[in-house]
Amino acid sequence: MRYNFMNDYNECAHERILEAIARVNRTQDDSYGLDSHCSHARSLIQARLGGAGSDVHFLVGGTQANLTIIAASLKSYQGVVCAESGHINVHESGAIEATGHKVLALPTTNGKITAEQIANHVAAHYADATAEHMVQPGMVYLSQPTEVGTVYAKDELRAISRVCLLYGMPLYVDGARLGNSFAVEGADVFLPELAKYTSAFSIGGTKMGALFGEALVINDPLLKKDFRYHIKQRGGMLAKGRLLGIQFETLFEDGLYDEIGRHAVSQAQRIAQGVLAKGYSLFVDSPSNQVFPILPRELLKTLADDFGYAFWQMFDEENDVVRFCTSWATPPEMVDALLESIPKKS
């Protein structure tokens, strides 16, 4: 049996989510996210925000959540600052640019950007005598975990938040894999911290065991007004919104979301430690559910017969960086089989 480590949404959905949908399949409810399941899911998420009076909306997917909140936050002449490897910069087919806003990418070696980088970038813009002829940095986008699986600590998030407050820029965190960041050893950023330090953030469903969908948490009162109009206009509103509500109430009513993150991270870290034990290196030290080993091209050709993986980039004449990604459904025995198929480095 060939097992695919290419991404964390190879399977359809966690069985408990499918069972929950089946249980209420013939029950009628309101539409467009105004149903009882969305209301319940919303209250479950709000209960974990540490008392923040945040609004919670459910959208059909991650790209829709990102472009909707970013377009709603920016003025027509503004752009969004992010890491050059950020998802909105490299993996959304120009969705942000299609809304009329430029992505302002900053260099990074580990997927993260710093408060100092952001402050320097914004200060340089306003110090330029021709500033009004250029796109104004209007907000900041982070992802937690990042595109290469690294995780922002509370001190880093707080420092970036302070820069954003100084310059009057909303701070948005893309949490497509958010539950995995909660499971990282030493994690100190959870839902209360995100509610405190960001203008808005998303809670991923698609990559965290759901069939599809993301929860968008809005903390800034200025962004709350009429936000459902933005969701509808940008194609993020689902007529049968109860399908989103059912999934998120299942994820959050008895700890399933955290359980999924713990399993995915534990299996990925088994791969990381196993690769290191075989004498190979990692391209980036990712503590979450994505692992980026540097492996010989000839070995990868052999592995491809039994295991799927994502090519990341060339490393040198003989080696490539690849990504192994784990999920809620990754069987430990498949991790064992993968590691057994990797010989010790000679």
N, C-alpha and C positions, 0 to 999 in steps of 0.2 A: 504494500500500500504506500503510495506516494503521499507525503504530508507537506502541506504548504505553510511555510513560515513567512510568506511575503508580506502579509499585513494582518491587522487584528480585526478584520471584519469578513473573513472568509466564510464563516458560518452564518446562518440566518439570524438566529436570536436565541437567547437563553430559554430553556424549556419553561421556566416559570412565567416568563412573559407570554409565550405562546398559549400556555394553559390559562392565563388570566384573560387574554383576548377571547379564547374559546368560551370561557364561562359566561361572558356577557355578550356574546355575539348577537343574540336575538333581542337584546334589551335596547329599547329606544332611549335616546338622550339628545341634548341640544347639540348644535353644530358650532364649528369655527372656534373651538377652544373654550366655549362657554358651558361646557358639560360638567357633570358631577365628578368625573374622574380627573379632569384637569384641575378642578377646584381642590380636590383632595391632594393631588400630587403637588400642587402649588403650596398648600399649607405644610406638607411634609418637608419641602425644601426650605420654606421660610422658617420653620422651627429650628433649622440647623444653622441659621445665619447669625446667631449671637445677638438677636434682638434688633437687627437692622430692619427698617421698614421698606424693604426692597420689593419691587414688582417682579413677577416671574411670568414669562411668556414661553410658549412652546412652538418651535418652528420645525419645518420639515427636514432641514439638514444643516450641516456646518457652514457651507458656502453661503447659504441664504442668511444664516445668523450673522456671519461676519460682514457681508456687504450691507445688510439692513442696518445694523447698529453703527457701522462706520459712516454710511451715507447720511444717516439721521443726525450724526454728531458734528459733521463738518459743514462749513460754509463753502460756497461754490469755488472759492479760490484757494482752498486749503487741501493739504495732503496728509497722509498718515505715516508716521515714523515707525519703522520696524527693522528687525534683523534682516540682513540680506538673504538668509536662509529661511525666513519666515514663510509660513504657509500661504499667506495672501500675496507674497511676492513671487513664489515659485510654483505653486500647485493649484491655483484657482483660475487659470486661463484668462488672466486679466479682468476678473470679475469686479475688482475694486475700480480699476481704470474705466471699466464700462459704465460705472455710475457717475463718472466725471471727475474722479479724484485720483491724484497720483500717489503711488506708494514710494515713500522716501526711505530707501534702504541704507542701513548702516553696516559696516563690516563686522564680522564676528568669527571667532575660531571655535566656539563651543555652542553655538545656537542662541546664546544670550547677548543682550545689549545692556550697558550699564547706565546708571544715572548720570555719570560724568559725560559719557558719549552723547546722551540726549541733550544735556545742558549745553555742551559745546556746540552741538549742531544747531540748536535753536538760537543760542546767543549769536552765532556767526551769521545766521539769517538776518536777525534784526540789526546787526552791526554793519551790514552791507548797505551802502548808499543806494543800491538799486533793488532793495528788498521787494518793493511793490511790483517789480517786474517778474518776480519768481513765485513759485508755489510756496505758500506759507505753511510751515509745520503746524498742524491743527490738532492732532491727537497722537497718542502712542498706542501701538499694538504689541502685545506680548503673547506668547503661548506657553501653557503650563500643562505638561512638559513641553519643551521646545521641539522643533522638527528633528533634532538629533537626540532626543530623550533626556536632555539635561533639565534641571529643575531650579527655579528661582527660590532662594531662601527668603524668609520674612524680612531680614535686613535689606536685601536687594530690592524687594518689592516696595518696601516703605520708602527707600531712598528715591526710587523712580517716581513714586507717588508724590513726593515732596517737590520734585522738579516739575511734574505736571501741574501741581497746584500753583507753583510760582509763575508759570507761564499761561495759566488758564486753559490747559489742554486736558480733555478727557483721557482717561487711561482705561483701555479695554484689554481683557485677558481672554484669549481663545482657549477654552478648556475641553477641546475635542477628546483628549485622553486624561481629563482631570483626575478621575478616580485612581489612575496609576500613580500620579504624583503624591496622593495621600498615603500610598503604601510604601513609598521610598523610605529607607532607613534614615532616621534623623529628620524627617519631614516636619516643618513648622508652619506651613501655609495650608490652611484648611478653609472651609467656607466662611467662617467668621472673619478671617484675615482678608479674604478676597472682598467680602462685603464692606470692610472698613477702608481698604486702600485703593479700590478701583471705582470707576464710574459705572462700569458694567463688566460682566464676565459670562461666559457660556459654560454649561455643564453638558459634556458630551454624552450622547446616547448611542449613536451609530457605532462608535469604536469601543463601547463599553457594555456590549451585550444586548442592545436594543435592535429591533428591526431597522429603525431609522429614527431620526429626530434629535434635536438639541433643546435644552432649556436655556433661555436667555434671562439672566438676572440683571435688572437695572437698579442701580443704587443712587444715581444722581437724579434729584427731583426735576432738574431741567430737561432731562431726557425722557421722563415718564409720560408727559402729556401727549395724548393722541398717538402713542406708539403703535397701537394696532393698525392705524392707517398706514404707517410705514411697512408693517409686516405684510399687509394685504397688497400694497403697491409693488413690493419687491418679490412677490411670489412665494413668500414663506408661510402663508396661512393655509392650513389644511381644513377642508370642509368637514371631513370626519375627524375633527381634532381629538375626539375621545381616544383614538388609537394612540396618540402621543401621551395623553393623560394616563391611560392604562399602563403604558410601559414605564413611565416615570414613577407612578405610585408603586409599582411592583419593585422597581429598583431601590426606592427609598423607604418603603414602609417597614422592612425588617432586616436592613443591613446588606442587601444583595449587592448594591453598588460598591461598597467597600470590600466585600468578599471577592467580587470580580477583579478589582484592582490588586488585591493581595495575591491572588492566584497568578495573574498575568506577570506581575513583577517577579514573583519568586521563581517562575519557570525561566524568565529571561535572564535573571541573574545566575541561574544554574548554567545556562549556556555561556555567559560571560566568564564565569570562573573555570568552566571546563575548557574553553578555548585558551585561556591564559595558562592553565595547567599543561596543555599540550605544547606550550612554547611559542604561541602566536601572540600578536599584539592586537589591541583595540584602537580604532581610529579616534574614538572619543569615549571618555569615561561616562557612560550613561547609566544612571542608577535605576531607570524605570523599565518599561517593557520593550524597549528597542535596543538591540545590541549590534555593534558595527565592527566586526572582526576584519582584520587584514589577512587575506588568505591567498595562497598560490592559485593562479588561474587554472593550472592543470588539475588541482584538487577540486576546484569549483565545478569543473566539467564533470567530474565523477559524482560529486554530491548531487548535481542537478538531476540525476536519474531517480533519486529517491526523495529529494527535498526541494521545495520551492523556496526561493529567497529573492530579495530585491537587490539588483545591482545598484550601488550608490555612486562610486566613482573609481577611476583608475588610480592606483597608488604609485606603481612604478612599472618597469618593463615586464615584471613577472607576477605582480600581485594586484589584486583589486580589493576595494572596500565594498562589503556587502552588508545588507541589513537582515537580521533575523528578528521577527516581531511575534510576540506571543499574545494570547487572548484568554478570555474566560474559559475557552474550550480546549486549550492546548493540553493534550494528554502528557503526563510526566514520562510515560514510556517512549513517546516520540522524541522528547528531549534526550532521553537515554540513547535512543537509536542514532540520533544526529551526532552526539558526542562520540559514540563508538565508531562512527564512520569517518571521523577526523583523526588521522594518524598523528603521532608525536612529530614535532618539527625536528628534522635531522640536523 
